[in-house]
Amino acid sequence: MITSNLKRIYDPTFVATDEYKQSLPDLQNGPSSLIEGANVPIQQVGISNFKLPLKFATADGEPVMLEVSVDGYVGLDAGKKGINMSRIMRSFYNFKDEVFGPEILEYILKMYKEDLHARESYLKLSFNYPMMKKSLRSGLEGYQYYGVSLEASMDAQDRVTHFIHLDFEYSSACPCSYELAEHARETREVAAIPHSQRSAAYITVQLRDKAELSIEELVELCRDALHTETQVMVKREDEQAFAELNGAYQKFVEDAARLLFSKLDPHPAVKDFVARCVHMESLHSHDAVSRICKGVPCGLR
């Protein structure tokens, strides 16, 4: 049993002077002899899911305050024990009153590299983005929320790469089920309902240098491609309209992927992309999945 005469109290009046701060032990900046395991570089060291409210610009120019989950990392060279994790968090509070955009992200990436003496840096901001969506026929409106992540990285030559991740939910009516239901009605006068299911497209877009693509514009590209986005406010006339919409735009999971390709591929701001479509089957106990990419050599897959 270890005994000690140390005082077991917390003194709220104690003041840490500059001299006292200098005396504090600093293991993360200690000698390489303190490193555990292989003394090799680590691609990413930092923090994940650090949350704070940040402002983002909307398409109409009015900023919106959102709760954001931040991932921030830097590369750690061989011979270095660690980094000052709190600097990653503190840097965001310096911009808590600013409207976030690519310029601020690039500034923070540069700051990480300089303050933490790293060659590479990485950021990812994740949030739910609200957009007002009108009903199909009743004239009602409601907020649709989109899972969005803004991702940026800076390499050893200070070259910056920007990505946008978007989760887009839609409905998919099965063309095969529709034809079978029609066959039962026409040949045997049997009521049959074609199956449809909630579906999701998980999209990652890499932007060209200095190009801009708003969240609203990316959502609109998905709407134009798939047509059957899930609804927010619904009355009977809206539900009927949605049934008609699904009938007009039936799609297999591979159709959804190609439809997204047709909208994303020619866009001038898009350097590369990958889209993963998931149809959460109402017929099967498993999901139907397709994945498509632009096809850039050594690009997203």
C-alpha positions in Angstrom: 0.0 0.0 0.0 1.3 3.4 -1.0 1.1 6.1 1.6 1.6 9.8 1.0 1.4 13.1 3.0 0.3 15.0 -0.1 -2.7 17.2 0.3 -5.8 15.7 -1.4 -7.6 18.9 -2.1 -8.3 21.0 -5.2 -7.3 24.7 -4.6 -9.4 26.9 -6.9 -7.3 29.9 -5.9 -4.0 28.5 -7.2 -2.6 30.6 -10.1 -0.4 28.9 -12.7 2.4 31.4 -13.4 4.5 31.4 -16.6 7.3 29.9 -14.6 5.1 27.2 -13.2 3.8 26.3 -16.7 7.3 26.0 -18.0 8.0 23.5 -15.2 5.2 21.1 -16.3 6.3 17.8 -17.9 5.8 17.5 -21.6 5.9 13.9 -22.8 4.5 14.5 -26.2 7.5 16.6 -27.2 9.9 14.3 -25.4 12.8 12.3 -26.9 12.2 9.6 -29.4 13.3 7.1 -26.8 9.8 7.4 -25.3 8.1 6.0 -28.5 6.4 2.7 -28.0 6.5 0.2 -30.8 7.9 0.8 -34.3 9.5 4.3 -34.8 7.7 4.9 -38.1 5.5 7.7 -39.5 1.8 7.7 -38.8 -0.5 9.0 -41.6 -3.1 10.6 -39.3 -3.1 11.6 -35.6 -5.6 14.0 -34.1 -9.2 14.2 -32.9 -12.6 12.9 -34.0 -16.2 14.0 -33.3 -15.3 17.3 -31.6 -18.5 19.3 -31.7 -19.3 23.0 -31.9 -21.7 25.3 -33.7 -20.4 26.9 -36.9 -21.9 29.1 -39.5 -22.3 28.1 -43.2 -23.4 30.1 -46.2 -26.6 29.1 -47.9 -27.6 29.6 -51.6 -29.6 32.7 -50.8 -26.6 34.3 -49.0 -28.0 34.0 -45.4 -25.7 32.1 -43.1 -27.1 29.2 -41.0 -25.7 28.0 -37.7 -25.3 24.2 -37.4 -24.0 21.7 -34.9 -20.8 20.3 -36.5 -18.8 17.2 -35.8 -15.1 17.9 -36.5 -12.4 15.4 -37.4 -8.9 17.0 -37.5 -5.6 15.2 -38.2 -2.0 15.8 -39.1 0.7 13.4 -40.2 3.2 12.4 -37.5 6.8 11.9 -38.6 9.0 9.1 -37.3 10.9 10.3 -34.3 8.1 12.4 -32.9 6.1 11.2 -29.9 2.9 13.1 -30.4 1.1 16.4 -31.1 -0.7 19.0 -29.1 -4.3 17.8 -29.6 -5.9 20.9 -28.0 -4.5 23.2 -30.7 -6.8 21.4 -33.2 -9.8 22.4 -31.1 -8.7 25.9 -30.3 -8.1 26.8 -33.9 -11.8 26.4 -34.6 -12.9 28.7 -31.8 -10.8 31.4 -33.5 -13.3 31.2 -36.4 -16.5 30.5 -34.4 -18.1 33.8 -35.6 -17.0 33.5 -39.2 -19.0 31.9 -42.1 -17.2 28.8 -43.0 -16.1 28.1 -46.6 -13.1 26.7 -48.5 -10.9 29.6 -47.7 -11.2 29.2 -43.9 -10.7 25.4 -44.3 -7.5 26.0 -46.2 -6.3 28.5 -43.6 -6.8 26.0 -40.8 -5.1 23.2 -42.7 -2.1 25.5 -43.1 -2.2 26.5 -39.5 -2.2 22.9 -38.4 0.9 22.2 -40.4 2.7 25.2 -39.0 1.6 25.0 -35.4 2.0 21.2 -35.1 5.1 21.0 -37.3 3.5 18.5 -39.7 3.9 17.9 -43.4 0.2 17.0 -44.0 -3.1 18.0 -42.5 -6.7 16.8 -42.8 -10.2 18.2 -41.9 -13.7 16.8 -42.1 -16.8 18.8 -41.0 -20.0 16.7 -40.7 -23.5 18.1 -40.1 -27.1 17.8 -41.1 -28.0 20.5 -43.6 -31.6 21.8 -43.7 -33.4 22.8 -46.9 -37.0 23.8 -47.2 -38.9 21.4 -49.5 -42.4 21.9 -51.0 -45.0 19.2 -51.1 -46.0 17.9 -54.5 -49.5 19.2 -54.6 -50.9 20.6 -51.3 -48.6 23.6 -51.1 -47.2 22.7 -47.7 -43.5 23.1 -46.9 -41.2 21.3 -44.5 -37.5 21.0 -43.7 -35.6 18.1 -45.4 -32.3 17.3 -43.7 -29.3 16.1 -45.6 -26.2 14.4 -44.1 -23.3 16.4 -45.4 -19.5 16.3 -44.8 -17.0 18.9 -46.1 -13.6 17.3 -46.3 -10.2 18.9 -47.1 -6.6 17.9 -47.0 -3.3 19.6 -47.6 -0.2 17.7 -48.7 3.5 18.3 -48.1 3.6 20.8 -51.1 0.6 22.7 -49.7 -1.7 21.4 -52.4 -5.3 21.3 -51.2 -8.0 18.7 -52.1 -11.7 19.4 -51.4 -14.5 16.8 -51.2 -18.2 17.0 -50.5 -20.1 14.0 -49.1 -23.9 13.9 -49.4 -26.5 11.4 -48.2 -29.6 11.6 -50.4 -32.8 9.6 -49.7 -35.3 8.6 -52.4 -37.9 6.0 -53.2 -37.3 3.3 -55.8 -40.2 1.4 -57.4 -39.2 -1.9 -58.9 -39.9 -2.1 -62.7 -40.1 -5.9 -62.6 -42.6 -5.8 -59.8 -44.7 -3.2 -61.6 -44.9 -5.4 -64.7 -45.9 -8.5 -62.7 -48.6 -6.6 -60.8 -50.0 -5.3 -64.1 -49.9 -8.8 -65.6 -51.9 -10.2 -62.6 -54.5 -7.4 -63.0 -54.9 -7.8 -66.7 -54.8 -11.6 -67.0 -56.6 -12.6 -63.8 -58.2 -9.5 -62.5 -56.2 -9.8 -59.3 -55.3 -6.8 -57.2 -51.5 -6.6 -56.9 -49.2 -3.8 -55.6 -45.7 -3.4 -57.0 -43.1 -3.0 -54.3 -41.0 0.1 -53.7 -38.6 1.0 -50.9 -36.8 3.8 -49.3 -33.4 4.1 -50.9 -30.2 6.1 -50.3 -27.4 7.5 -52.5 -24.1 8.1 -50.7 -22.2 10.5 -52.9 -18.6 11.8 -52.7 -17.5 14.6 -55.1 -14.0 15.8 -55.5 -14.0 19.4 -56.6 -11.7 20.9 -59.2 -9.1 23.5 -58.1 -10.8 26.7 -57.1 -14.2 25.3 -58.3 -17.3 25.8 -56.1 -20.3 23.5 -55.8 -22.9 24.5 -53.2 -24.8 21.9 -51.1 -28.0 23.1 -52.7 -26.7 22.6 -56.2 -25.5 19.0 -55.4 -28.9 18.2 -53.9 -30.6 19.6 -57.0 -28.4 17.4 -59.2 -29.6 14.3 -57.3 -33.2 15.4 -57.6 -32.9 15.9 -61.3 -31.3 12.5 -61.7 -33.6 10.4 -59.5 -36.8 12.4 -59.3 -38.3 10.5 -56.4 -36.9 12.1 -53.3 -38.7 11.2 -50.1 -41.2 13.8 -48.9 -41.5 15.9 -45.8 -45.1 17.3 -45.6 -47.7 15.0 -47.1 -51.5 15.2 -47.5 -53.6 12.8 -49.5 -53.1 14.6 -52.8 -49.3 14.5 -52.1 -49.3 10.8 -51.4 -51.2 10.2 -54.7 -48.7 12.4 -56.5 -45.8 10.5 -55.0 -47.3 7.2 -56.2 -47.6 8.7 -59.7 -44.1 9.9 -59.5 -42.8 6.5 -58.6 -44.8 5.0 -61.4 -43.3 7.4 -63.9 -39.7 7.0 -62.6 -39.3 3.3 -61.8 -35.7 2.2 -61.3 -33.5 -0.7 -60.5 -30.4 0.0 -58.3 -28.2 0.0 -61.4 -30.5 2.5 -63.0 -30.1 4.9 -60.1 -26.3 4.7 -60.3 -26.3 5.5 -64.0 -28.8 8.3 -63.6 -26.5 9.9 -61.0 -23.5 9.4 -63.4 -25.3 11.3 -66.1 -25.7 14.4 -63.9 -22.4 14.4 -62.1 -20.0 13.5 -64.9 -20.5 16.6 -67.1 -20.6 19.1 -64.3 -17.7 21.6 -64.6 -16.9 21.7 -60.9 -16.6 18.0 -60.5 -13.2 16.5 -60.9 -14.1 13.0 -59.7 -16.9 11.3 -57.9 -18.2 8.0 -56.5 -21.9 7.2 -55.8 -23.1 4.2 -53.8 -26.8 3.5 -54.2 -28.6 1.3 -51.7 -32.2 0.0 -52.2 -33.4 -1.3 -48.8 -35.6 -4.0 -50.3 -39.2 -4.5 -49.2 -39.3 -7.8 -51.2 -36.0 -9.3 -49.9 -34.4 -9.6 -46.5 -31.2 -8.0 -48.0 -30.4 -4.8 -49.8 -29.6 -4.2 -53.4 -26.4 -2.1 -53.9 -24.6 -0.5 -56.8 -21.5 1.7 -56.9 -20.3 3.9 -59.7 -17.4 6.2 -60.2 -16.3 8.7 -62.8 -13.3 6.5 -63.8 -10.4 8.9 -63.3 -7.1 7.0 -63.2 -6.0 6.4 -59.6 -9.1 8.3 -58.5 -12.1 7.5 -56.3 -13.4 3.9 -56.5 
